[in-house]
Amino acid sequence: MGFPDLSMEAVRTIDMGDGWVLNEVVWKGTHTGLYFDILATGRPVEVRGGTLTRYDADGLITNLNIYFDNLTVYRTAFPDIHFTVEDQVAEGAD
């Protein structure tokens, strides 16, 4: 796992009714393992995102959708890798 110390903090929770709950979250972790074939950098990463969860009448999860900005993860953990054209232009890369 790329971020074995990964933690999630719920910043805001909204009960949307019919068992649906929306959470705004912040994930924090340190890149100490392989992540999409990129070796550990030891850099800390913090990324905002959300979860959309549906619970049944017994309180069990029936649906779970997780959303986050993976580009923020890449730019924070791997700042030396060019991910966008803007990054390449800013660094003078071809």
PDB file of N, CA, C and O in Angstrom, chain B, residues numbered from 101:
ATOM      1  N   MET B 101       0.848  -1.181   0.000  1.00  0.00           N
ATOM      2  CA  MET B 101       0.000   0.000   0.000  1.00  0.00           C
ATOM      3  C   MET B 101       0.888   1.238   0.000  1.00  0.00           C
ATOM      4  O   MET B 101       1.861   1.300   0.752  1.00  0.00           O
ATOM      5  N   GLY B 102       0.569   2.210  -0.824  1.00  0.00           N
ATOM      6  CA  GLY B 102       1.362   3.413  -0.956  1.00  0.00           C
ATOM      7  C   GLY B 102       1.351   4.324   0.257  1.00  0.00           C
ATOM      8  O   GLY B 102       2.316   5.048   0.501  1.00  0.00           O
ATOM      9  N   PHE B 103       0.255   4.293   1.029  1.00  0.00           N
ATOM     10  CA  PHE B 103       0.099   5.175   2.184  1.00  0.00           C
ATOM     11  C   PHE B 103      -0.415   4.357   3.372  1.00  0.00           C
ATOM     12  O   PHE B 103      -1.595   4.448   3.711  1.00  0.00           O
ATOM     13  N   PRO B 104       0.445   3.563   4.008  1.00  0.00           N
ATOM     14  CA  PRO B 104      -0.031   2.667   5.067  1.00  0.00           C
ATOM     15  C   PRO B 104      -0.556   3.388   6.306  1.00  0.00           C
ATOM     16  O   PRO B 104      -1.316   2.806   7.080  1.00  0.00           O
ATOM     17  N   ASP B 105      -0.163   4.651   6.505  1.00  0.00           N
ATOM     18  CA  ASP B 105      -0.652   5.398   7.662  1.00  0.00           C
ATOM     19  C   ASP B 105      -1.846   6.287   7.302  1.00  0.00           C
ATOM     20  O   ASP B 105      -2.157   7.227   8.033  1.00  0.00           O
ATOM     21  N   LEU B 106      -2.510   5.998   6.192  1.00  0.00           N
ATOM     22  CA  LEU B 106      -3.614   6.816   5.707  1.00  0.00           C
ATOM     23  C   LEU B 106      -4.702   6.970   6.763  1.00  0.00           C
ATOM     24  O   LEU B 106      -5.151   5.989   7.357  1.00  0.00           O
ATOM     25  N   SER B 107      -5.117   8.209   6.987  1.00  0.00           N
ATOM     26  CA  SER B 107      -6.228   8.481   7.900  1.00  0.00           C
ATOM     27  C   SER B 107      -7.252   9.335   7.172  1.00  0.00           C
ATOM     28  O   SER B 107      -6.927  10.038   6.216  1.00  0.00           O
ATOM     29  N   MET B 108      -8.484   9.264   7.633  1.00  0.00           N
ATOM     30  CA  MET B 108      -9.565  10.030   7.033  1.00  0.00           C
ATOM     31  C   MET B 108     -10.288  10.800   8.122  1.00  0.00           C
ATOM     32  O   MET B 108     -10.679  10.232   9.142  1.00  0.00           O
ATOM     33  N   GLU B 109     -10.464  12.097   7.902  1.00  0.00           N
ATOM     34  CA  GLU B 109     -11.199  12.936   8.843  1.00  0.00           C
ATOM     35  C   GLU B 109     -12.447  13.464   8.137  1.00  0.00           C
ATOM     36  O   GLU B 109     -12.351  14.078   7.075  1.00  0.00           O
ATOM     37  N   ALA B 110     -13.607  13.225   8.724  1.00  0.00           N
ATOM     38  CA  ALA B 110     -14.847  13.768   8.180  1.00  0.00           C
ATOM     39  C   ALA B 110     -14.949  15.236   8.585  1.00  0.00           C
ATOM     40  O   ALA B 110     -14.974  15.562   9.772  1.00  0.00           O
ATOM     41  N   VAL B 111     -15.006  16.112   7.595  1.00  0.00           N
ATOM     42  CA  VAL B 111     -15.093  17.548   7.831  1.00  0.00           C
ATOM     43  C   VAL B 111     -16.551  17.980   7.938  1.00  0.00           C
ATOM     44  O   VAL B 111     -16.899  18.839   8.748  1.00  0.00           O
ATOM     45  N   ARG B 112     -17.395  17.374   7.113  1.00  0.00           N
ATOM     46  CA  ARG B 112     -18.817  17.729   7.091  1.00  0.00           C
ATOM     47  C   ARG B 112     -19.607  16.495   6.716  1.00  0.00           C
ATOM     48  O   ARG B 112     -19.197  15.729   5.843  1.00  0.00           O
ATOM     49  N   THR B 113     -20.733  16.299   7.369  1.00  0.00           N
ATOM     50  CA  THR B 113     -21.605  15.163   7.078  1.00  0.00           C
ATOM     51  C   THR B 113     -23.012  15.683   6.830  1.00  0.00           C
ATOM     52  O   THR B 113     -23.540  16.482   7.603  1.00  0.00           O
ATOM     53  N   ILE B 114     -23.615  15.214   5.734  1.00  0.00           N
ATOM     54  CA  ILE B 114     -24.968  15.632   5.381  1.00  0.00           C
ATOM     55  C   ILE B 114     -25.824  14.391   5.188  1.00  0.00           C
ATOM     56  O   ILE B 114     -25.522  13.544   4.347  1.00  0.00           O
ATOM     57  N   ASP B 115     -26.899  14.284   5.973  1.00  0.00           N
ATOM     58  CA  ASP B 115     -27.872  13.205   5.810  1.00  0.00           C
ATOM     59  C   ASP B 115     -28.811  13.619   4.694  1.00  0.00           C
ATOM     60  O   ASP B 115     -29.564  14.584   4.828  1.00  0.00           O
ATOM     61  N   MET B 116     -28.760  12.886   3.592  1.00  0.00           N
ATOM     62  CA  MET B 116     -29.538  13.251   2.413  1.00  0.00           C
ATOM     63  C   MET B 116     -30.886  12.531   2.359  1.00  0.00           C
ATOM     64  O   MET B 116     -31.654  12.727   1.418  1.00  0.00           O
ATOM     65  N   GLY B 117     -31.177  11.708   3.353  1.00  0.00           N
ATOM     66  CA  GLY B 117     -32.443  10.986   3.375  1.00  0.00           C
ATOM     67  C   GLY B 117     -32.380   9.683   2.611  1.00  0.00           C
ATOM     68  O   GLY B 117     -31.479   9.470   1.801  1.00  0.00           O
ATOM     69  N   ASP B 118     -33.342   8.809   2.872  1.00  0.00           N
ATOM     70  CA  ASP B 118     -33.453   7.505   2.215  1.00  0.00           C
ATOM     71  C   ASP B 118     -32.182   6.669   2.377  1.00  0.00           C
ATOM     72  O   ASP B 118     -31.852   5.863   1.508  1.00  0.00           O
ATOM     73  N   GLY B 119     -31.469   6.864   3.498  1.00  0.00           N
ATOM     74  CA  GLY B 119     -30.275   6.075   3.783  1.00  0.00           C
ATOM     75  C   GLY B 119     -28.985   6.628   3.200  1.00  0.00           C
ATOM     76  O   GLY B 119     -27.914   6.075   3.448  1.00  0.00           O
ATOM     77  N   TRP B 120     -29.064   7.711   2.428  1.00  0.00           N
ATOM     78  CA  TRP B 120     -27.879   8.293   1.796  1.00  0.00           C
ATOM     79  C   TRP B 120     -27.204   9.313   2.706  1.00  0.00           C
ATOM     80  O   TRP B 120     -27.872  10.169   3.286  1.00  0.00           O
ATOM     81  N   VAL B 121     -25.879   9.223   2.833  1.00  0.00           N
ATOM     82  CA  VAL B 121     -25.091  10.158   3.635  1.00  0.00           C
ATOM     83  C   VAL B 121     -23.910  10.639   2.796  1.00  0.00           C
ATOM     84  O   VAL B 121     -23.196   9.844   2.187  1.00  0.00           O
ATOM     85  N   LEU B 122     -23.722  11.956   2.779  1.00  0.00           N
ATOM     86  CA  LEU B 122     -22.623  12.576   2.052  1.00  0.00           C
ATOM     87  C   LEU B 122     -21.613  13.100   3.062  1.00  0.00           C
ATOM     88  O   LEU B 122     -21.981  13.811   3.996  1.00  0.00           O
ATOM     89  N   ASN B 123     -20.343  12.754   2.882  1.00  0.00           N
ATOM     90  CA  ASN B 123     -19.268  13.236   3.753  1.00  0.00           C
ATOM     91  C   ASN B 123     -18.236  13.982   2.946  1.00  0.00           C
ATOM     92  O   ASN B 123     -17.789  13.505   1.902  1.00  0.00           O
ATOM     93  N   GLU B 124     -17.851  15.161   3.427  1.00  0.00           N
ATOM     94  CA  GLU B 124     -16.670  15.838   2.923  1.00  0.00           C
ATOM     95  C   GLU B 124     -15.539  15.388   3.836  1.00  0.00           C
ATOM     96  O   GLU B 124     -15.670  15.458   5.058  1.00  0.00           O
ATOM     97  N   VAL B 125     -14.433  14.928   3.267  1.00  0.00           N
ATOM     98  CA  VAL B 125     -13.364  14.337   4.071  1.00  0.00           C
ATOM     99  C   VAL B 125     -11.997  14.885   3.670  1.00  0.00           C
ATOM    100  O   VAL B 125     -11.824  15.466   2.599  1.00  0.00           O
ATOM    101  N   VAL B 126     -11.036  14.681   4.566  1.00  0.00           N
ATOM    102  CA  VAL B 126      -9.631  14.972   4.287  1.00  0.00           C
ATOM    103  C   VAL B 126      -8.855  13.696   4.584  1.00  0.00           C
ATOM    104  O   VAL B 126      -8.926  13.158   5.689  1.00  0.00           O
ATOM    105  N   TRP B 127      -8.115  13.217   3.590  1.00  0.00           N
ATOM    106  CA  TRP B 127      -7.242  12.070   3.788  1.00  0.00           C
ATOM    107  C   TRP B 127      -5.824  12.578   3.977  1.00  0.00           C
ATOM    108  O   TRP B 127      -5.384  13.486   3.272  1.00  0.00           O
ATOM    109  N   LYS B 128      -5.110  11.992   4.931  1.00  0.00           N
ATOM    110  CA  LYS B 128      -3.704  12.341   5.178  1.00  0.00           C
ATOM    111  C   LYS B 128      -2.900  11.061   5.285  1.00  0.00           C
ATOM    112  O   LYS B 128      -3.358  10.074   5.862  1.00  0.00           O
ATOM    113  N   GLY B 129      -1.704  11.082   4.728  1.00  0.00           N
ATOM    114  CA  GLY B 129      -0.836   9.922   4.815  1.00  0.00           C
ATOM    115  C   GLY B 129       0.556  10.261   4.318  1.00  0.00           C
ATOM    116  O   GLY B 129       0.799  11.348   3.794  1.00  0.00           O
ATOM    117  N   THR B 130       1.463   9.315   4.489  1.00  0.00           N
ATOM    118  CA  THR B 130       2.838   9.468   4.050  1.00  0.00           C
ATOM    119  C   THR B 130       3.120   8.424   2.984  1.00  0.00           C
ATOM    120  O   THR B 130       2.830   7.242   3.168  1.00  0.00           O
ATOM    121  N   HIS B 131       3.683   8.863   1.880  1.00  0.00           N
ATOM    122  CA  HIS B 131       3.960   7.945   0.766  1.00  0.00           C
ATOM    123  C   HIS B 131       5.185   7.098   1.092  1.00  0.00           C
ATOM    124  O   HIS B 131       6.314   7.478   0.781  1.00  0.00           O
ATOM    125  N   THR B 132       4.952   5.954   1.716  1.00  0.00           N
ATOM    126  CA  THR B 132       6.054   5.072   2.126  1.00  0.00           C
ATOM    127  C   THR B 132       6.018   3.717   1.431  1.00  0.00           C
ATOM    128  O   THR B 132       6.781   2.816   1.778  1.00  0.00           O
ATOM    129  N   GLY B 133       5.132   3.575   0.453  1.00  0.00           N
ATOM    130  CA  GLY B 133       5.044   2.318  -0.277  1.00  0.00           C
ATOM    131  C   GLY B 133       4.735   2.571  -1.742  1.00  0.00           C
ATOM    132  O   GLY B 133       4.573   3.718  -2.158  1.00  0.00           O
ATOM    133  N   LEU B 134       4.656   1.520  -2.511  1.00  0.00           N
ATOM    134  CA  LEU B 134       4.393   1.597  -3.947  1.00  0.00           C
ATOM    135  C   LEU B 134       2.989   2.152  -4.194  1.00  0.00           C
ATOM    136  O   LEU B 134       2.020   1.679  -3.599  1.00  0.00           O
ATOM    137  N   TYR B 135       2.876   3.153  -5.069  1.00  0.00           N
ATOM    138  CA  TYR B 135       1.589   3.740  -5.429  1.00  0.00           C
ATOM    139  C   TYR B 135       1.562   3.887  -6.940  1.00  0.00           C
ATOM    140  O   TYR B 135       2.287   4.710  -7.498  1.00  0.00           O
ATOM    141  N   PHE B 136       0.734   3.096  -7.606  1.00  0.00           N
ATOM    142  CA  PHE B 136       0.670   3.076  -9.065  1.00  0.00           C
ATOM    143  C   PHE B 136       2.062   2.974  -9.686  1.00  0.00           C
ATOM    144  O   PHE B 136       2.421   3.750 -10.572  1.00  0.00           O
ATOM    145  N   ASP B 137       2.822   2.022  -9.214  1.00  0.00           N
ATOM    146  CA  ASP B 137       4.166   1.715  -9.725  1.00  0.00           C
ATOM    147  C   ASP B 137       5.199   2.815  -9.468  1.00  0.00           C
ATOM    148  O   ASP B 137       6.258   2.812 -10.095  1.00  0.00           O
ATOM    149  N   ILE B 138       4.919   3.748  -8.566  1.00  0.00           N
ATOM    150  CA  ILE B 138       5.891   4.783  -8.205  1.00  0.00           C
ATOM    151  C   ILE B 138       6.427   4.447  -6.820  1.00  0.00           C
ATOM    152  O   ILE B 138       5.661   4.276  -5.871  1.00  0.00           O
ATOM    153  N   LEU B 139       7.743   4.354  -6.712  1.00  0.00           N
ATOM    154  CA  LEU B 139       8.378   3.987  -5.448  1.00  0.00           C
ATOM    155  C   LEU B 139       8.170   5.057  -4.390  1.00  0.00           C
ATOM    156  O   LEU B 139       7.911   6.217  -4.709  1.00  0.00           O
ATOM    157  N   ALA B 140       8.283   4.661  -3.138  1.00  0.00           N
ATOM    158  CA  ALA B 140       8.060   5.551  -1.999  1.00  0.00           C
ATOM    159  C   ALA B 140       8.960   6.781  -2.042  1.00  0.00           C
ATOM    160  O   ALA B 140      10.135   6.703  -2.399  1.00  0.00           O
ATOM    161  N   THR B 141       8.374   7.922  -1.668  1.00  0.00           N
ATOM    162  CA  THR B 141       9.126   9.174  -1.602  1.00  0.00           C
ATOM    163  C   THR B 141       9.289   9.669  -0.166  1.00  0.00           C
ATOM    164  O   THR B 141      10.156  10.498   0.114  1.00  0.00           O
ATOM    165  N   GLY B 142       8.453   9.160   0.747  1.00  0.00           N
ATOM    166  CA  GLY B 142       8.484   9.616   2.134  1.00  0.00           C
ATOM    167  C   GLY B 142       7.782  10.948   2.342  1.00  0.00           C
ATOM    168  O   GLY B 142       7.814  11.493   3.445  1.00  0.00           O
ATOM    169  N   ARG B 143       7.154  11.477   1.310  1.00  0.00           N
ATOM    170  CA  ARG B 143       6.495  12.783   1.413  1.00  0.00           C
ATOM    171  C   ARG B 143       5.089  12.649   2.013  1.00  0.00           C
ATOM    172  O   ARG B 143       4.375  11.687   1.728  1.00  0.00           O
ATOM    173  N   PRO B 144       4.699  13.622   2.847  1.00  0.00           N
ATOM    174  CA  PRO B 144       3.327  13.633   3.373  1.00  0.00           C
ATOM    175  C   PRO B 144       2.366  14.135   2.297  1.00  0.00           C
ATOM    176  O   PRO B 144       2.721  14.976   1.470  1.00  0.00           O
ATOM    177  N   VAL B 145       1.148  13.606   2.323  1.00  0.00           N
ATOM    178  CA  VAL B 145       0.131  13.991   1.352  1.00  0.00           C
ATOM    179  C   VAL B 145      -1.163  14.283   2.109  1.00  0.00           C
ATOM    180  O   VAL B 145      -1.525  13.580   3.052  1.00  0.00           O
ATOM    181  N   GLU B 146      -1.846  15.335   1.671  1.00  0.00           N
ATOM    182  CA  GLU B 146      -3.168  15.663   2.208  1.00  0.00           C
ATOM    183  C   GLU B 146      -4.065  15.996   1.024  1.00  0.00           C
ATOM    184  O   GLU B 146      -3.712  16.824   0.185  1.00  0.00           O
ATOM    185  N   VAL B 147      -5.217  15.357   0.958  1.00  0.00           N
ATOM    186  CA  VAL B 147      -6.131  15.571  -0.163  1.00  0.00           C
ATOM    187  C   VAL B 147      -7.569  15.570   0.352  1.00  0.00           C
ATOM    188  O   VAL B 147      -7.945  14.766   1.205  1.00  0.00           O
ATOM    189  N   ARG B 148      -8.352  16.487  -0.186  1.00  0.00           N
ATOM    190  CA  ARG B 148      -9.774  16.572   0.160  1.00  0.00           C
ATOM    191  C   ARG B 148     -10.568  15.703  -0.805  1.00  0.00           C
ATOM    192  O   ARG B 148     -10.150  15.459  -1.937  1.00  0.00           O
ATOM    193  N   GLY B 149     -11.702  15.252  -0.341  1.00  0.00           N
ATOM    194  CA  GLY B 149     -12.546  14.447  -1.194  1.00  0.00           C
ATOM    195  C   GLY B 149     -13.902  14.256  -0.550  1.00  0.00           C
ATOM    196  O   GLY B 149     -14.297  15.001   0.347  1.00  0.00           O
ATOM    197  N   GLY B 150     -14.604  13.243  -1.026  1.00  0.00           N
ATOM    198  CA  GLY B 150     -15.925  12.976  -0.495  1.00  0.00           C
ATOM    199  C   GLY B 150     -16.286  11.514  -0.584  1.00  0.00           C
ATOM    200  O   GLY B 150     -15.729  10.754  -1.376  1.00  0.00           O
ATOM    201  N   THR B 151     -17.235  11.142   0.253  1.00  0.00           N
ATOM    202  CA  THR B 151     -17.815   9.807   0.169  1.00  0.00           C
ATOM    203  C   THR B 151     -19.331   9.955   0.128  1.00  0.00           C
ATOM    204  O   THR B 151     -19.910  10.801   0.809  1.00  0.00           O
ATOM    205  N   LEU B 152     -19.944   9.130  -0.669  1.00  0.00           N
ATOM    206  CA  LEU B 152     -21.392   9.066  -0.749  1.00  0.00           C
ATOM    207  C   LEU B 152     -21.765   7.630  -0.396  1.00  0.00           C
ATOM    208  O   LEU B 152     -21.441   6.693  -1.125  1.00  0.00           O
ATOM    209  N   THR B 153     -22.442   7.479   0.721  1.00  0.00           N
ATOM    210  CA  THR B 153     -22.720   6.148   1.260  1.00  0.00           C
ATOM    211  C   THR B 153     -24.224   5.962   1.425  1.00  0.00           C
ATOM    212  O   THR B 153     -24.937   6.887   1.813  1.00  0.00           O
ATOM    213  N   ARG B 154     -24.697   4.746   1.121  1.00  0.00           N
ATOM    214  CA  ARG B 154     -26.097   4.419   1.373  1.00  0.00           C
ATOM    215  C   ARG B 154     -26.149   3.271   2.370  1.00  0.00           C
ATOM    216  O   ARG B 154     -25.438   2.276   2.230  1.00  0.00           O
ATOM    217  N   TYR B 155     -26.996   3.423   3.371  1.00  0.00           N
ATOM    218  CA  TYR B 155     -27.178   2.431   4.420  1.00  0.00           C
ATOM    219  C   TYR B 155     -28.567   1.831   4.299  1.00  0.00           C
ATOM    220  O   TYR B 155     -29.519   2.524   3.940  1.00  0.00           O
ATOM    221  N   ASP B 156     -28.686   0.530   4.599  1.00  0.00           N
ATOM    222  CA  ASP B 156     -30.000  -0.104   4.616  1.00  0.00           C
ATOM    223  C   ASP B 156     -30.648   0.096   5.989  1.00  0.00           C
ATOM    224  O   ASP B 156     -30.081   0.770   6.849  1.00  0.00           O
ATOM    225  N   ALA B 157     -31.808  -0.476   6.193  1.00  0.00           N
ATOM    226  CA  ALA B 157     -32.561  -0.297   7.434  1.00  0.00           C
ATOM    227  C   ALA B 157     -31.817  -0.847   8.651  1.00  0.00           C
ATOM    228  O   ALA B 157     -32.082  -0.421   9.775  1.00  0.00           O
ATOM    229  N   ASP B 158     -30.885  -1.792   8.446  1.00  0.00           N
ATOM    230  CA  ASP B 158     -30.104  -2.370   9.545  1.00  0.00           C
ATOM    231  C   ASP B 158     -28.811  -1.598   9.794  1.00  0.00           C
ATOM    232  O   ASP B 158     -28.029  -1.975  10.666  1.00  0.00           O
ATOM    233  N   GLY B 159     -28.575  -0.523   9.041  1.00  0.00           N
ATOM    234  CA  GLY B 159     -27.363   0.272   9.210  1.00  0.00           C
ATOM    235  C   GLY B 159     -26.159  -0.279   8.462  1.00  0.00           C
ATOM    236  O   GLY B 159     -25.034   0.167   8.685  1.00  0.00           O
ATOM    237  N   LEU B 160     -26.385  -1.243   7.578  1.00  0.00           N
ATOM    238  CA  LEU B 160     -25.293  -1.811   6.793  1.00  0.00           C
ATOM    239  C   LEU B 160     -25.118  -1.027   5.493  1.00  0.00           C
ATOM    240  O   LEU B 160     -26.095  -0.572   4.898  1.00  0.00           O
ATOM    241  N   ILE B 161     -23.890  -0.875   5.064  1.00  0.00           N
ATOM    242  CA  ILE B 161     -23.597  -0.142   3.833  1.00  0.00           C
ATOM    243  C   ILE B 161     -24.000  -0.979   2.624  1.00  0.00           C
ATOM    244  O   ILE B 161     -23.596  -2.134   2.487  1.00  0.00           O
ATOM    245  N   THR B 162     -24.805  -0.376   1.750  1.00  0.00           N
ATOM    246  CA  THR B 162     -25.197  -1.053   0.511  1.00  0.00           C
ATOM    247  C   THR B 162     -24.510  -0.437  -0.709  1.00  0.00           C
ATOM    248  O   THR B 162     -24.337  -1.106  -1.728  1.00  0.00           O
ATOM    249  N   ASN B 163     -24.127   0.813  -0.610  1.00  0.00           N
ATOM    250  CA  ASN B 163     -23.403   1.505  -1.681  1.00  0.00           C
ATOM    251  C   ASN B 163     -22.338   2.392  -1.051  1.00  0.00           C
ATOM    252  O   ASN B 163     -22.574   3.018  -0.018  1.00  0.00           O
ATOM    253  N   LEU B 164     -21.166   2.443  -1.677  1.00  0.00           N
ATOM    254  CA  LEU B 164     -20.111   3.341  -1.215  1.00  0.00           C
ATOM    255  C   LEU B 164     -19.377   3.879  -2.431  1.00  0.00           C
ATOM    256  O   LEU B 164     -18.793   3.121  -3.206  1.00  0.00           O
ATOM    257  N   ASN B 165     -19.413   5.196  -2.589  1.00  0.00           N
ATOM    258  CA  ASN B 165     -18.702   5.880  -3.670  1.00  0.00           C
ATOM    259  C   ASN B 165     -17.693   6.812  -3.030  1.00  0.00           C
ATOM    260  O   ASN B 165     -18.032   7.573  -2.123  1.00  0.00           O
ATOM    261  N   ILE B 166     -16.443   6.755  -3.502  1.00  0.00           N
ATOM    262  CA  ILE B 166     -15.365   7.566  -2.957  1.00  0.00           C
ATOM    263  C   ILE B 166     -14.823   8.455  -4.070  1.00  0.00           C
ATOM    264  O   ILE B 166     -14.526   7.986  -5.169  1.00  0.00           O
ATOM    265  N   TYR B 167     -14.700   9.743  -3.767  1.00  0.00           N
ATOM    266  CA  TYR B 167     -14.220  10.713  -4.742  1.00  0.00           C
ATOM    267  C   TYR B 167     -13.048  11.487  -4.150  1.00  0.00           C
ATOM    268  O   TYR B 167     -13.107  11.929  -3.003  1.00  0.00           O
ATOM    269  N   PHE B 168     -11.979  11.651  -4.939  1.00  0.00           N
ATOM    270  CA  PHE B 168     -10.860  12.489  -4.518  1.00  0.00           C
ATOM    271  C   PHE B 168     -10.077  12.906  -5.750  1.00  0.00           C
ATOM    272  O   PHE B 168     -10.218  12.322  -6.825  1.00  0.00           O
ATOM    273  N   ASP B 169      -9.252  13.925  -5.575  1.00  0.00           N
ATOM    274  CA  ASP B 169      -8.465  14.477  -6.661  1.00  0.00           C
ATOM    275  C   ASP B 169      -7.100  13.797  -6.680  1.00  0.00           C
ATOM    276  O   ASP B 169      -6.200  14.181  -5.933  1.00  0.00           O
ATOM    277  N   ASN B 170      -6.949  12.800  -7.524  1.00  0.00           N
ATOM    278  CA  ASN B 170      -5.693  12.061  -7.581  1.00  0.00           C
ATOM    279  C   ASN B 170      -4.540  12.921  -8.093  1.00  0.00           C
ATOM    280  O   ASN B 170      -3.383  12.636  -7.783  1.00  0.00           O
ATOM    281  N   LEU B 171      -4.830  13.969  -8.872  1.00  0.00           N
ATOM    282  CA  LEU B 171      -3.770  14.849  -9.340  1.00  0.00           C
ATOM    283  C   LEU B 171      -3.107  15.565  -8.165  1.00  0.00           C
ATOM    284  O   LEU B 171      -1.894  15.774  -8.176  1.00  0.00           O
ATOM    285  N   THR B 172      -3.887  15.942  -7.157  1.00  0.00           N
ATOM    286  CA  THR B 172      -3.311  16.544  -5.947  1.00  0.00           C
ATOM    287  C   THR B 172      -2.373  15.566  -5.260  1.00  0.00           C
ATOM    288  O   THR B 172      -1.306  15.959  -4.789  1.00  0.00           O
ATOM    289  N   VAL B 173      -2.755  14.309  -5.198  1.00  0.00           N
ATOM    290  CA  VAL B 173      -1.887  13.281  -4.608  1.00  0.00           C
ATOM    291  C   VAL B 173      -0.568  13.225  -5.379  1.00  0.00           C
ATOM    292  O   VAL B 173       0.510  13.265  -4.784  1.00  0.00           O
ATOM    293  N   TYR B 174      -0.662  13.133  -6.694  1.00  0.00           N
ATOM    294  CA  TYR B 174       0.545  13.040  -7.520  1.00  0.00           C
ATOM    295  C   TYR B 174       1.428  14.274  -7.390  1.00  0.00           C
ATOM    296  O   TYR B 174       2.643  14.152  -7.232  1.00  0.00           O
ATOM    297  N   ARG B 175       0.836  15.447  -7.453  1.00  0.00           N
ATOM    298  CA  ARG B 175       1.635  16.678  -7.380  1.00  0.00           C
ATOM    299  C   ARG B 175       2.312  16.847  -6.022  1.00  0.00           C
ATOM    300  O   ARG B 175       3.404  17.409  -5.938  1.00  0.00           O
ATOM    301  N   THR B 176       1.671  16.364  -4.962  1.00  0.00           N
ATOM    302  CA  THR B 176       2.238  16.487  -3.621  1.00  0.00           C
ATOM    303  C   THR B 176       3.310  15.431  -3.368  1.00  0.00           C
ATOM    304  O   THR B 176       4.393  15.740  -2.872  1.00  0.00           O
ATOM    305  N   ALA B 177       3.003  14.194  -3.709  1.00  0.00           N
ATOM    306  CA  ALA B 177       3.937  13.097  -3.431  1.00  0.00           C
ATOM    307  C   ALA B 177       5.084  13.043  -4.431  1.00  0.00           C
ATOM    308  O   ALA B 177       6.187  12.614  -4.092  1.00  0.00           O
ATOM    309  N   PHE B 178       4.828  13.478  -5.664  1.00  0.00           N
ATOM    310  CA  PHE B 178       5.821  13.353  -6.724  1.00  0.00           C
ATOM    311  C   PHE B 178       6.007  14.685  -7.456  1.00  0.00           C
ATOM    312  O   PHE B 178       5.707  14.763  -8.647  1.00  0.00           O
ATOM    313  N   PRO B 179       6.489  15.726  -6.788  1.00  0.00           N
ATOM    314  CA  PRO B 179       6.561  17.050  -7.416  1.00  0.00           C
ATOM    315  C   PRO B 179       7.538  17.127  -8.586  1.00  0.00           C
ATOM    316  O   PRO B 179       7.474  18.078  -9.365  1.00  0.00           O
ATOM    317  N   ASP B 180       8.429  16.168  -8.732  1.00  0.00           N
ATOM    318  CA  ASP B 180       9.413  16.205  -9.805  1.00  0.00           C
ATOM    319  C   ASP B 180       8.914  15.583 -11.107  1.00  0.00           C
ATOM    320  O   ASP B 180       9.612  15.615 -12.120  1.00  0.00           O
ATOM    321  N   ILE B 181       7.704  15.017 -11.079  1.00  0.00           N
ATOM    322  CA  ILE B 181       7.135  14.387 -12.265  1.00  0.00           C
ATOM    323  C   ILE B 181       6.142  15.357 -12.896  1.00  0.00           C
ATOM    324  O   ILE B 181       5.314  15.937 -12.193  1.00  0.00           O
ATOM    325  N   HIS B 182       6.215  15.540 -14.213  1.00  0.00           N
ATOM    326  CA  HIS B 182       5.323  16.452 -14.930  1.00  0.00           C
ATOM    327  C   HIS B 182       4.032  15.718 -15.283  1.00  0.00           C
ATOM    328  O   HIS B 182       4.055  14.735 -16.023  1.00  0.00           O
ATOM    329  N   PHE B 183       2.900  16.201 -14.748  1.00  0.00           N
ATOM    330  CA  PHE B 183       1.616  15.548 -14.982  1.00  0.00           C
ATOM    331  C   PHE B 183       0.725  16.312 -15.938  1.00  0.00           C
ATOM    332  O   PHE B 183      -0.180  15.733 -16.537  1.00  0.00           O
ATOM    333  N   THR B 184       0.969  17.612 -16.091  1.00  0.00           N
ATOM    334  CA  THR B 184       0.131  18.410 -16.968  1.00  0.00           C
ATOM    335  C   THR B 184       1.014  19.221 -17.913  1.00  0.00           C
ATOM    336  O   THR B 184       2.211  19.383 -17.678  1.00  0.00           O
ATOM    337  N   VAL B 185       0.416  19.719 -18.967  1.00  0.00           N
ATOM    338  CA  VAL B 185       1.141  20.572 -19.900  1.00  0.00           C
ATOM    339  C   VAL B 185       1.622  21.827 -19.177  1.00  0.00           C
ATOM    340  O   VAL B 185       2.728  22.306 -19.424  1.00  0.00           O
ATOM    341  N   GLU B 186       0.775  22.363 -18.270  1.00  0.00           N
ATOM    342  CA  GLU B 186       1.155  23.562 -17.523  1.00  0.00           C
ATOM    343  C   GLU B 186       2.416  23.308 -16.696  1.00  0.00           C
ATOM    344  O   GLU B 186       3.295  24.168 -16.625  1.00  0.00           O
ATOM    345  N   ASP B 187       2.509  22.131 -16.070  1.00  0.00           N
ATOM    346  CA  ASP B 187       3.713  21.778 -15.305  1.00  0.00           C
ATOM    347  C   ASP B 187       4.937  21.753 -16.211  1.00  0.00           C
ATOM    348  O   ASP B 187       6.003  22.254 -15.851  1.00  0.00           O
ATOM    349  N   GLN B 188       4.771  21.165 -17.387  1.00  0.00           N
ATOM    350  CA  GLN B 188       5.894  21.042 -18.302  1.00  0.00           C
ATOM    351  C   GLN B 188       6.353  22.410 -18.791  1.00  0.00           C
ATOM    352  O   GLN B 188       7.553  22.664 -18.886  1.00  0.00           O
ATOM    353  N   VAL B 189       5.409  23.288 -19.099  1.00  0.00           N
ATOM    354  CA  VAL B 189       5.750  24.639 -19.561  1.00  0.00           C
ATOM    355  C   VAL B 189       6.423  25.416 -18.449  1.00  0.00           C
ATOM    356  O   VAL B 189       7.409  26.112 -18.691  1.00  0.00           O
ATOM    357  N   ALA B 190       5.900  25.309 -17.213  1.00  0.00           N
ATOM    358  CA  ALA B 190       6.463  26.036 -16.083  1.00  0.00           C
ATOM    359  C   ALA B 190       7.902  25.615 -15.809  1.00  0.00           C
ATOM    360  O   ALA B 190       8.720  26.431 -15.384  1.00  0.00           O
ATOM    361  N   GLU B 191       8.213  24.343 -16.051  1.00  0.00           N
ATOM    362  CA  GLU B 191       9.551  23.825 -15.795  1.00  0.00           C
ATOM    363  C   GLU B 191      10.450  23.897 -17.033  1.00  0.00           C
ATOM    364  O   GLU B 191      11.634  23.568 -16.962  1.00  0.00           O
ATOM    365  N   GLY B 192       9.885  24.330 -18.170  1.00  0.00           N
ATOM    366  CA  GLY B 192      10.673  24.407 -19.387  1.00  0.00           C
ATOM    367  C   GLY B 192      10.920  23.050 -20.021  1.00  0.00           C
ATOM    368  O   GLY B 192      11.845  22.896 -20.818  1.00  0.00           O
ATOM    369  N   ALA B 193      10.102  22.065 -19.675  1.00  0.00           N
ATOM    370  CA  ALA B 193      10.257  20.719 -20.241  1.00  0.00           C
ATOM    371  C   ALA B 193       9.639  20.652 -21.618  1.00  0.00           C
ATOM    372  O   ALA B 193       8.764  21.447 -21.962  1.00  0.00           O
ATOM    373  N   ASP B 194      10.093  19.711 -22.387  1.00  0.00           N
ATOM    374  CA  ASP B 194       9.542  19.520 -23.733  1.00  0.00           C
ATOM    375  C   ASP B 194       8.479  18.458 -23.724  1.00  0.00           C
ATOM    376  O   ASP B 194       7.898  18.157 -24.767  1.00  0.00           O
TER     377      ASP B 194
END
